[in-house]
Amino acid sequence: MRKRLQITTEKGFYLPYVLLVTVISLSVISASVLIYRTEVKSTYMLMEQMENETLIQMGRVKFKQQEMYKHNEKGQVTYTFPNGDVVIQYEKVTENVFSLTFNTKTENNSTFSQLTFLQVDE
């Protein structure tokens, strides 16, 4: 008759627990890395959006100060700022309202376009 192997010690009993804890730990770490990457990308995109909106505001103020709209009913103006370029295409809609199309390009080659209306007092 054959003798059956009997395990009397429980040294191998902890291996499944160790493997389970390792899998959970690696899952948490990899999820944290993915969340961090997503947050970094979101932050970059928000910073670019803020920079584009700042360029639009600076271009709008400069456009109003130069009063280019008084000389022509439609046209295009380009402004260069330290953090990017703004191209404004304007067209007269009514007596005191102009349609402005802003095209911005930042130093990071991010582009943005926005259509707004500007009411002027003559």
KOLNU-426601 format. One record per residue: residue in three letters; x, y, z of N, C-alpha, C, O in turn. Coordinates in steps of 0.1 Angstrom, whole numbers, plus 5000, padded with zeros to 4 digits. Layout:
residues N
<r->ALA&n_x->X&n_y->Y&n_z->Z&ca_x->X&ca_y->Y&ca_z->Z&c_x->X&c_y->Y&c_z->Z&o_x->X&o_y->Y&o_z->Z>
...
***
This chain:
residues 122
<r->MET&n_x->5008&n_y->4988&n_z->5000&ca_x->5000&ca_y->5000&ca_z->5000&c_x->5009&c_y->5012&c_z->5000&o_x->5019&o_y->5013&o_z->5006>
<r->ARG&n_x->5003&n_y->5022&n_z->4994&ca_x->5011&ca_y->5034&ca_z->4993&c_x->5007&c_y->5043&c_z->5005&o_x->4997&o_y->5043&o_z->5011>
<r->LYS&n_x->5018&n_y->5050&n_z->5009&ca_x->5015&ca_y->5060&ca_z->5020&c_x->5011&c_y->5073&c_z->5014&o_x->5016&o_y->5078&o_z->5004>
<r->ARG&n_x->5001&n_y->5079&n_z->5020&ca_x->4996&ca_y->5092&ca_z->5016&c_x->5004&c_y->5103&c_z->5023&o_x->5008&o_y->5101&o_z->5035>
<r->LEU&n_x->5007&n_y->5113&n_z->5015&ca_x->5014&ca_y->5124&ca_z->5021&c_x->5005&c_y->5133&c_z->5029&o_x->4994&o_y->5138&o_z->5024>
<r->GLN&n_x->5008&n_y->5135&n_z->5041&ca_x->5000&ca_y->5143&ca_z->5050&c_x->5007&c_y->5156&c_z->5053&o_x->5019&o_y->5156&o_z->5058>
<r->ILE&n_x->5000&n_y->5167&n_z->5052&ca_x->5006&ca_y->5180&ca_z->5056&c_x->5002&c_y->5183&c_z->5070&o_x->4990&o_y->5184&o_z->5073>
<r->THR&n_x->5011&n_y->5183&n_z->5078&ca_x->5008&ca_y->5185&ca_z->5092&c_x->5011&c_y->5200&c_z->5096&o_x->5006&o_y->5205&o_z->5106>
<r->THR&n_x->5020&n_y->5206&n_z->5088&ca_x->5023&ca_y->5220&ca_z->5091&c_x->5015&c_y->5229&c_z->5082&o_x->5011&o_y->5225&o_z->5071>
<r->GLU&n_x->5012&n_y->5241&n_z->5086&ca_x->5004&ca_y->5250&ca_z->5078&c_x->5012&c_y->5262&c_z->5073&o_x->5008&o_y->5273&o_z->5072>
<r->LYS&n_x->5025&n_y->5259&n_z->5069&ca_x->5034&ca_y->5270&ca_z->5064&c_x->5029&c_y->5275&c_z->5050&o_x->5031&o_y->5287&o_z->5048>
<r->GLY&n_x->5023&n_y->5268&n_z->5042&ca_x->5018&ca_y->5272&ca_z->5029&c_x->5004&c_y->5278&c_z->5029&o_x->4999&o_y->5282&o_z->5019>
<r->PHE&n_x->4999&n_y->5279&n_z->5041&ca_x->4985&ca_y->5284&ca_z->5042&c_x->4985&c_y->5299&c_z->5040&o_x->4974&o_y->5305&o_z->5037>
<r->TYR&n_x->4995&n_y->5306&n_z->5042&ca_x->4996&ca_y->5321&ca_z->5041&c_x->4998&c_y->5326&c_z->5027&o_x->4996&o_y->5338&o_z->5024>
<r->LEU&n_x->5002&n_y->5317&n_z->5018&ca_x->5005&ca_y->5321&ca_z->5004&c_x->4992&c_y->5328&c_z->4997&o_x->4994&o_y->5338&o_z->4991>
<r->PRO&n_x->4980&n_y->5322&n_z->4998&ca_x->4969&ca_y->5329&ca_z->4992&c_x->4966&c_y->5343&c_z->4997&o_x->4963&o_y->5352&o_z->4990>
<r->TYR&n_x->4968&n_y->5345&n_z->5010&ca_x->4966&ca_y->5358&ca_z->5016&c_x->4977&c_y->5368&c_z->5011&o_x->4973&o_y->5379&o_z->5009>
<r->VAL&n_x->4989&n_y->5363&n_z->5010&ca_x->5000&ca_y->5372&ca_z->5005&c_x->4997&c_y->5376&c_z->4991&o_x->4999&o_y->5387&o_z->4987>
<r->LEU&n_x->4993&n_y->5366&n_z->4983&ca_x->4989&ca_y->5369&ca_z->4969&c_x->4978&c_y->5379&c_z->4968&o_x->4978&o_y->5388&o_z->4959>
<r->LEU&n_x->4967&n_y->5377&n_z->4976&ca_x->4956&ca_y->5386&ca_z->4976&c_x->4960&c_y->5400&c_z->4980&o_x->4956&o_y->5410&o_z->4973>
<r->VAL&n_x->4968&n_y->5402&n_z->4990&ca_x->4972&ca_y->5415&ca_z->4995&c_x->4981&c_y->5421&c_z->4984&o_x->4980&o_y->5433&o_z->4982>
<r->THR&n_x->4989&n_y->5414&n_z->4977&ca_x->4998&ca_y->5419&ca_z->4967&c_x->4990&c_y->5424&c_z->4955&o_x->4992&o_y->5434&o_z->4949>
<r->VAL&n_x->4980&n_y->5416&n_z->4951&ca_x->4971&ca_y->5420&ca_z->4940&c_x->4963&c_y->5433&c_z->4943&o_x->4962&o_y->5442&o_z->4935>
<r->ILE&n_x->4958&n_y->5434&n_z->4955&ca_x->4951&ca_y->5446&ca_z->4959&c_x->4960&c_y->5458&c_z->4959&o_x->4956&o_y->5469&o_z->4955>
<r->SER&n_x->4972&n_y->5456&n_z->4965&ca_x->4982&ca_y->5467&ca_z->4965&c_x->4986&c_y->5472&c_z->4951&o_x->4986&o_y->5484&o_z->4949>
<r->LEU&n_x->4988&n_y->5463&n_z->4943&ca_x->4992&ca_y->5467&ca_z->4929&c_x->4980&c_y->5473&c_z->4922&o_x->4982&o_y->5483&o_z->4914>
<r->SER&n_x->4968&n_y->5469&n_z->4924&ca_x->4957&ca_y->5475&ca_z->4918&c_x->4955&c_y->5489&c_z->4923&o_x->4952&o_y->5498&o_z->4915>
<r->VAL&n_x->4957&n_y->5491&n_z->4936&ca_x->4955&ca_y->5505&ca_z->4941&c_x->4966&c_y->5514&c_z->4936&o_x->4963&o_y->5526&o_z->4932>
<r->ILE&n_x->4978&n_y->5509&n_z->4935&ca_x->4989&ca_y->5517&ca_z->4930&c_x->4987&c_y->5521&c_z->4915&o_x->4989&o_y->5532&o_z->4912>
<r->SER&n_x->4984&n_y->5511&n_z->4907&ca_x->4982&ca_y->5514&ca_z->4893&c_x->4970&c_y->5523&c_z->4891&o_x->4970&o_y->5532&o_z->4882>
<r->ALA&n_x->4959&n_y->5522&n_z->4899&ca_x->4948&ca_y->5531&ca_z->4897&c_x->4952&c_y->5545&c_z->4901&o_x->4948&o_y->5555&o_z->4895>
<r->SER&n_x->4960&n_y->5547&n_z->4912&ca_x->4965&ca_y->5560&ca_z->4916&c_x->4974&c_y->5566&c_z->4905&o_x->4973&o_y->5578&o_z->4903>
<r->VAL&n_x->4982&n_y->5559&n_z->4899&ca_x->4990&ca_y->5564&ca_z->4888&c_x->4981&c_y->5569&c_z->4876&o_x->4984&o_y->5579&o_z->4871>
<r->LEU&n_x->4971&n_y->5561&n_z->4873&ca_x->4962&ca_y->5565&ca_z->4862&c_x->4954&c_y->5578&c_z->4866&o_x->4952&o_y->5587&o_z->4857>
<r->ILE&n_x->4950&n_y->5579&n_z->4878&ca_x->4943&ca_y->5591&ca_z->4883&c_x->4952&c_y->5603&c_z->4882&o_x->4948&o_y->5614&o_z->4878>
<r->TYR&n_x->4965&n_y->5601&n_z->4886&ca_x->4974&ca_y->5612&ca_z->4886&c_x->4977&c_y->5617&c_z->4872&o_x->4977&o_y->5629&o_z->4869>
<r->ARG&n_x->4979&n_y->5608&n_z->4863&ca_x->4981&ca_y->5612&ca_z->4848&c_x->4969&c_y->5619&c_z->4843&o_x->4970&o_y->5629&o_z->4836>
<r->THR&n_x->4957&n_y->5615&n_z->4846&ca_x->4945&ca_y->5622&ca_z->4842&c_x->4944&c_y->5636&c_z->4848&o_x->4940&o_y->5646&o_z->4841>
<r->GLU&n_x->4947&n_y->5637&n_z->4861&ca_x->4947&ca_y->5651&ca_z->4867&c_x->4958&c_y->5660&c_z->4861&o_x->4955&o_y->5672&o_z->4860>
<r->VAL&n_x->4969&n_y->5655&n_z->4858&ca_x->4980&ca_y->5663&ca_z->4851&c_x->4975&c_y->5668&c_z->4838&o_x->4977&o_y->5680&o_z->4834>
<r->LYS&n_x->4969&n_y->5659&n_z->4830&ca_x->4964&ca_y->5663&ca_z->4817&c_x->4952&c_y->5673&c_z->4818&o_x->4952&o_y->5683&o_z->4811>
<r->SER&n_x->4943&n_y->5671&n_z->4828&ca_x->4933&ca_y->5681&ca_z->4830&c_x->4938&c_y->5695&c_z->4834&o_x->4933&o_y->5705&o_z->4830>
<r->THR&n_x->4948&n_y->5695&n_z->4843&ca_x->4954&ca_y->5707&ca_z->4847&c_x->4960&c_y->5715&c_z->4835&o_x->4959&o_y->5727&o_z->4834>
<r->TYR&n_x->4967&n_y->5707&n_z->4827&ca_x->4973&ca_y->5713&ca_z->4815&c_x->4963&c_y->5719&c_z->4806&o_x->4964&o_y->5731&o_z->4801>
<r->MET&n_x->4952&n_y->5712&n_z->4804&ca_x->4941&ca_y->5717&ca_z->4795&c_x->4935&c_y->5730&c_z->4801&o_x->4931&o_y->5739&o_z->4794>
<r->LEU&n_x->4932&n_y->5730&n_z->4814&ca_x->4927&ca_y->5741&ca_z->4821&c_x->4936&c_y->5753&c_z->4820&o_x->4931&o_y->5765&o_z->4818>
<r->MET&n_x->4949&n_y->5751&n_z->4822&ca_x->4958&ca_y->5762&ca_z->4820&c_x->4958&c_y->5768&c_z->4806&o_x->4959&o_y->5780&o_z->4804>
<r->GLU&n_x->4957&n_y->5759&n_z->4796&ca_x->4957&ca_y->5764&ca_z->4782&c_x->4944&c_y->5772&c_z->4780&o_x->4944&o_y->5782&o_z->4773>
<r->GLN&n_x->4933&n_y->5767&n_z->4785&ca_x->4920&ca_y->5774&ca_z->4784&c_x->4921&c_y->5788&c_z->4790&o_x->4916&o_y->5798&o_z->4785>
<r->MET&n_x->4926&n_y->5789&n_z->4802&ca_x->4928&ca_y->5802&ca_z->4809&c_x->4937&c_y->5811&c_z->4801&o_x->4934&o_y->5823&o_z->4800>
<r->GLU&n_x->4947&n_y->5806&n_z->4795&ca_x->4956&ca_y->5814&ca_z->4787&c_x->4949&c_y->5819&c_z->4775&o_x->4951&o_y->5831&o_z->4771>
<r->ASN&n_x->4941&n_y->5811&n_z->4768&ca_x->4934&ca_y->5815&ca_z->4756&c_x->4923&c_y->5825&c_z->4760&o_x->4922&o_y->5835&o_z->4753>
<r->GLU&n_x->4916&n_y->5824&n_z->4771&ca_x->4907&ca_y->5834&ca_z->4775&c_x->4913&c_y->5847&c_z->4779&o_x->4908&o_y->5858&o_z->4776>
<r->THR&n_x->4925&n_y->5846&n_z->4785&ca_x->4932&ca_y->5858&ca_z->4788&c_x->4936&c_y->5866&c_z->4775&o_x->4935&o_y->5878&o_z->4774>
<r->LEU&n_x->4941&n_y->5858&n_z->4765&ca_x->4945&ca_y->5864&ca_z->4752&c_x->4932&c_y->5871&c_z->4746&o_x->4934&o_y->5882&o_z->4740>
<r->ILE&n_x->4921&n_y->5865&n_z->4747&ca_x->4909&ca_y->5870&ca_z->4741&c_x->4905&c_y->5883&c_z->4748&o_x->4902&o_y->5893&o_z->4742>
<r->GLN&n_x->4906&n_y->5884&n_z->4761&ca_x->4903&ca_y->5896&ca_z->4769&c_x->4913&c_y->5907&c_z->4766&o_x->4909&o_y->5918&o_z->4764>
<r->MET&n_x->4926&n_y->5904&n_z->4765&ca_x->4936&ca_y->5914&ca_z->4761&c_x->4934&c_y->5919&c_z->4747&o_x->4935&o_y->5931&o_z->4745>
<r->GLY&n_x->4930&n_y->5910&n_z->4738&ca_x->4928&ca_y->5915&ca_z->4724&c_x->4915&c_y->5923&c_z->4723&o_x->4915&o_y->5933&o_z->4716>
<r->ARG&n_x->4905&n_y->5920&n_z->4731&ca_x->4893&ca_y->5928&ca_z->4731&c_x->4895&c_y->5942&c_z->4736&o_x->4890&o_y->5952&o_z->4730>
<r->VAL&n_x->4903&n_y->5943&n_z->4747&ca_x->4906&ca_y->5956&ca_z->4753&c_x->4914&c_y->5964&c_z->4743&o_x->4911&o_y->5976&o_z->4741>
<r->LYS&n_x->4924&n_y->5958&n_z->4737&ca_x->4932&ca_y->5966&ca_z->4727&c_x->4924&c_y->5970&c_z->4715&o_x->4926&o_y->5981&o_z->4710>
<r->PHE&n_x->4915&n_y->5961&n_z->4711&ca_x->4907&ca_y->5964&ca_z->4699&c_x->4898&c_y->5976&c_z->4702&o_x->4896&o_y->5985&o_z->4694>
<r->LYS&n_x->4892&n_y->5977&n_z->4714&ca_x->4883&ca_y->5988&ca_z->4718&c_x->4892&c_y->6001&c_z->4720&o_x->4887&o_y->6012&o_z->4716>
<r->GLN&n_x->4904&n_y->6000&n_z->4725&ca_x->4912&ca_y->6012&ca_z->4727&c_x->4916&c_y->6018&c_z->4714&o_x->4916&o_y->6030&o_z->4712>
<r->GLN&n_x->4920&n_y->6009&n_z->4704&ca_x->4924&ca_y->6014&ca_z->4691&c_x->4913&c_y->6019&c_z->4682&o_x->4915&o_y->6027&o_z->4673>
<r->GLU&n_x->4901&n_y->6015&n_z->4685&ca_x->4889&ca_y->6019&ca_z->4678&c_x->4890&c_y->6018&c_z->4663&o_x->4887&o_y->6027&o_z->4655>
<r->MET&n_x->4895&n_y->6006&n_z->4659&ca_x->4896&ca_y->6003&ca_z->4644&c_x->4883&c_y->6002&c_z->4638&o_x->4882&o_y->6004&o_z->4625>
<r->TYR&n_x->4873&n_y->5999&n_z->4645&ca_x->4859&ca_y->5997&ca_z->4639&c_x->4853&c_y->6010&c_z->4634&o_x->4844&o_y->6009&o_z->4627>
<r->LYS&n_x->4858&n_y->6021&n_z->4639&ca_x->4853&ca_y->6034&ca_z->4634&c_x->4857&c_y->6037&c_z->4620&o_x->4850&o_y->6045&o_z->4613>
<r->HIS&n_x->4868&n_y->6031&n_z->4615&ca_x->4873&ca_y->6034&ca_z->4602&c_x->4868&c_y->6025&c_z->4591&o_x->4865&o_y->6029&o_z->4580>
<r->ASN&n_x->4866&n_y->6012&n_z->4595&ca_x->4861&ca_y->6002&ca_z->4585&c_x->4849&c_y->5994&c_z->4591&o_x->4849&o_y->5992&o_z->4603>
<r->GLU&n_x->4840&n_y->5990&n_z->4583&ca_x->4829&ca_y->5982&ca_z->4588&c_x->4833&c_y->5968&c_z->4590&o_x->4826&o_y->5961&o_z->4598>
<r->LYS&n_x->4843&n_y->5963&n_z->4583&ca_x->4848&ca_y->5949&ca_z->4585&c_x->4862&c_y->5949&c_z->4582&o_x->4868&o_y->5957&o_z->4574>
<r->GLY&n_x->4869&n_y->5939&n_z->4588&ca_x->4883&ca_y->5938&ca_z->4586&c_x->4889&c_y->5928&c_z->4596&o_x->4882&o_y->5920&o_z->4602>
<r->GLN&n_x->4902&n_y->5928&n_z->4596&ca_x->4910&ca_y->5918&ca_z->4604&c_x->4921&c_y->5925&c_z->4611&o_x->4928&o_y->5933&o_z->4604>
<r->VAL&n_x->4923&n_y->5922&n_z->4623&ca_x->4934&ca_y->5928&ca_z->4631&c_x->4942&c_y->5917&c_z->4638&o_x->4936&o_y->5908&o_z->4643>
<r->THR&n_x->4955&n_y->5918&n_z->4638&ca_x->4964&ca_y->5908&ca_z->4645&c_x->4971&c_y->5915&c_z->4656&o_x->4978&o_y->5925&o_z->4654>
<r->TYR&n_x->4971&n_y->5909&n_z->4668&ca_x->4978&ca_y->5914&ca_z->4679&c_x->4988&c_y->5903&c_z->4684&o_x->4984&o_y->5891&o_z->4684>
<r->THR&n_x->5000&n_y->5907&n_z->4688&ca_x->5010&ca_y->5898&ca_z->4693&c_x->5012&c_y->5902&c_z->4708&o_x->5016&o_y->5913&o_z->4711>
<r->PHE&n_x->5010&n_y->5892&n_z->4717&ca_x->5013&ca_y->5894&ca_z->4731&c_x->5024&c_y->5885&c_z->4735&o_x->5027&o_y->5876&o_z->4728>
<r->PRO&n_x->5029&n_y->5887&n_z->4747&ca_x->5040&ca_y->5878&ca_z->4751&c_x->5037&c_y->5863&c_z->4752&o_x->5045&o_y->5854&o_z->4750>
<r->ASN&n_x->5024&n_y->5860&n_z->4755&ca_x->5020&ca_y->5846&ca_z->4757&c_x->5013&c_y->5840&c_z->4745&o_x->5007&o_y->5829&o_z->4746>
<r->GLY&n_x->5012&n_y->5848&n_z->4734&ca_x->5005&ca_y->5842&ca_z->4722&c_x->5000&c_y->5853&c_z->4713&o_x->5003&o_y->5865&o_z->4715>
<r->ASP&n_x->4993&n_y->5849&n_z->4702&ca_x->4988&ca_y->5858&ca_z->4692&c_x->4973&c_y->5857&c_z->4691&o_x->4967&o_y->5847&o_z->4694>
<r->VAL&n_x->4967&n_y->5869&n_z->4688&ca_x->4953&ca_y->5870&ca_z->4686&c_x->4950&c_y->5876&c_z->4673&o_x->4955&o_y->5886&o_z->4669>
<r->VAL&n_x->4941&n_y->5869&n_z->4665&ca_x->4936&ca_y->5874&ca_z->4653&c_x->4921&c_y->5877&c_z->4654&o_x->4913&o_y->5868&o_z->4658>
<r->ILE&n_x->4917&n_y->5890&n_z->4652&ca_x->4903&ca_y->5894&ca_z->4654&c_x->4898&c_y->5898&c_z->4640&o_x->4903&o_y->5906&o_z->4633>
<r->GLN&n_x->4887&n_y->5891&n_z->4636&ca_x->4880&ca_y->5894&ca_z->4624&c_x->4867&c_y->5901&c_z->4629&o_x->4859&o_y->5895&o_z->4637>
<r->TYR&n_x->4864&n_y->5913&n_z->4624&ca_x->4853&ca_y->5921&ca_z->4629&c_x->4844&c_y->5925&c_z->4617&o_x->4849&o_y->5926&o_z->4606>
<r->GLU&n_x->4831&n_y->5926&n_z->4620&ca_x->4821&ca_y->5930&ca_z->4610&c_x->4810&c_y->5937&c_z->4617&o_x->4805&o_y->5933&o_z->4627>
<r->LYS&n_x->4805&n_y->5947&n_z->4611&ca_x->4794&ca_y->5955&ca_z->4616&c_x->4781&c_y->5948&c_z->4614&o_x->4778&o_y->5944&o_z->4603>
<r->VAL&n_x->4774&n_y->5946&n_z->4625&ca_x->4761&ca_y->5939&ca_z->4624&c_x->4750&c_y->5950&c_z->4624&o_x->4741&o_y->5950&o_z->4615>
<r->THR&n_x->4749&n_y->5959&n_z->4633&ca_x->4740&ca_y->5970&ca_z->4634&c_x->4748&c_y->5983&c_z->4636&o_x->4760&o_y->5983&o_z->4635>
<r->GLU&n_x->4741&n_y->5993&n_z->4639&ca_x->4747&ca_y->6006&ca_z->4641&c_x->4758&c_y->6006&c_z->4652&o_x->4769&o_y->6011&o_z->4650>
<r->ASN&n_x->4756&n_y->6000&n_z->4663&ca_x->4765&ca_y->6000&ca_z->4674&c_x->4770&c_y->5986&c_z->4678&o_x->4776&o_y->5984&o_z->4689>
<r->VAL&n_x->4767&n_y->5976&n_z->4670&ca_x->4771&ca_y->5962&ca_z->4674&c_x->4780&c_y->5956&c_z->4663&o_x->4777&o_y->5957&o_z->4651>
<r->PHE&n_x->4791&n_y->5950&n_z->4668&ca_x->4800&ca_y->5944&ca_z->4659&c_x->4802&c_y->5929&c_z->4663&o_x->4801&o_y->5926&o_z->4674>
<r->SER&n_x->4803&n_y->5921&n_z->4652&ca_x->4806&ca_y->5907&ca_z->4654&c_x->4821&c_y->5905&c_z->4654&o_x->4828&o_y->5909&o_z->4645>
<r->LEU&n_x->4826&n_y->5899&n_z->4665&ca_x->4841&ca_y->5897&ca_z->4666&c_x->4843&c_y->5882&c_z->4666&o_x->4838&o_y->5874&o_z->4674>
<r->THR&n_x->4852&n_y->5877&n_z->4658&ca_x->4857&ca_y->5863&ca_z->4658&c_x->4872&c_y->5863&c_z->4662&o_x->4880&o_y->5869&o_z->4656>
<r->PHE&n_x->4874&n_y->5858&n_z->4674&ca_x->4888&ca_y->5857&ca_z->4679&c_x->4894&c_y->5843&c_z->4676&o_x->4888&o_y->5833&o_z->4678>
<r->ASN&n_x->4906&n_y->5844&n_z->4671&ca_x->4914&ca_y->5832&ca_z->4669&c_x->4927&c_y->5833&c_z->4676&o_x->4935&o_y->5842&o_z->4673>
<r->THR&n_x->4929&n_y->5825&n_z->4686&ca_x->4941&ca_y->5827&ca_z->4694&c_x->4951&c_y->5815&c_z->4692&o_x->4946&o_y->5804&o_z->4689>
<r->LYS&n_x->4963&n_y->5818&n_z->4694&ca_x->4974&ca_y->5807&ca_z->4693&c_x->4984&c_y->5810&c_z->4704&o_x->4990&o_y->5821&o_z->4704>
<r->THR&n_x->4985&n_y->5801&n_z->4714&ca_x->4994&ca_y->5802&ca_z->4725&c_x->5009&c_y->5798&c_z->4721&o_x->5011&o_y->5793&o_z->4710>
<r->GLU&n_x->5018&n_y->5800&n_z->4730&ca_x->5032&ca_y->5796&ca_z->4728&c_x->5033&c_y->5781&c_z->4727&o_x->5042&o_y->5776&o_z->4720>
<r->ASN&n_x->5023&n_y->5773&n_z->4732&ca_x->5024&ca_y->5759&ca_z->4732&c_x->5016&c_y->5753&c_z->4719&o_x->5013&o_y->5742&o_z->4718>
<r->ASN&n_x->5013&n_y->5762&n_z->4710&ca_x->5006&ca_y->5759&ca_z->4697&c_x->4992&c_y->5754&c_z->4700&o_x->4987&o_y->5746&o_z->4692>
<r->SER&n_x->4986&n_y->5759&n_z->4710&ca_x->4972&ca_y->5756&ca_z->4713&c_x->4964&c_y->5766&c_z->4706&o_x->4966&o_y->5778&o_z->4708>
<r->THR&n_x->4954&n_y->5762&n_z->4699&ca_x->4945&ca_y->5772&ca_z->4692&c_x->4931&c_y->5772&c_z->4698&o_x->4926&o_y->5762&o_z->4703>
<r->PHE&n_x->4925&n_y->5783&n_z->4697&ca_x->4911&ca_y->5785&ca_z->4702&c_x->4904&c_y->5795&c_z->4694&o_x->4910&o_y->5805&o_z->4689>
<r->SER&n_x->4891&n_y->5793&n_z->4692&ca_x->4883&ca_y->5803&ca_z->4684&c_x->4870&c_y->5806&c_z->4691&o_x->4864&o_y->5797&o_z->4697>
<r->GLN&n_x->4866&n_y->5819&n_z->4691&ca_x->4854&ca_y->5823&ca_z->4698&c_x->4848&c_y->5834&c_z->4690&o_x->4854&o_y->5843&o_z->4685>
<r->LEU&n_x->4834&n_y->5833&n_z->4690&ca_x->4826&ca_y->5844&ca_z->4683&c_x->4819&c_y->5851&c_z->4694&o_x->4812&o_y->5845&o_z->4702>
<r->THR&n_x->4821&n_y->5865&n_z->4694&ca_x->4814&ca_y->5873&ca_z->4704&c_x->4808&c_y->5885&c_z->4697&o_x->4811&o_y->5888&o_z->4685>
<r->PHE&n_x->4800&n_y->5893&n_z->4704&ca_x->4795&ca_y->5905&ca_z->4699&c_x->4800&c_y->5917&c_z->4708&o_x->4800&o_y->5915&o_z->4720>
<r->LEU&n_x->4803&n_y->5928&n_z->4702&ca_x->4808&ca_y->5939&ca_z->4709&c_x->4798&c_y->5951&c_z->4706&o_x->4796&o_y->5955&o_z->4695>
<r->GLN&n_x->4793&n_y->5957&n_z->4717&ca_x->4785&ca_y->5969&ca_z->4716&c_x->4794&c_y->5981&c_z->4719&o_x->4800&o_y->5982&o_z->4730>
<r->VAL&n_x->4794&n_y->5990&n_z->4710&ca_x->4802&ca_y->6002&ca_z->4711&c_x->4793&c_y->6015&c_z->4713&o_x->4782&o_y->6015&o_z->4708>
<r->ASP&n_x->4798&n_y->6024&n_z->4720&ca_x->4791&ca_y->6037&ca_z->4722&c_x->4799&c_y->6047&c_z->4713&o_x->4811&o_y->6050&o_z->4715>
<r->GLU&n_x->4791&n_y->6053&n_z->4704&ca_x->4798&ca_y->6063&ca_z->4695&c_x->4795&c_y->6077&c_z->4699&o_x->4800&o_y->6087&o_z->4693>
***
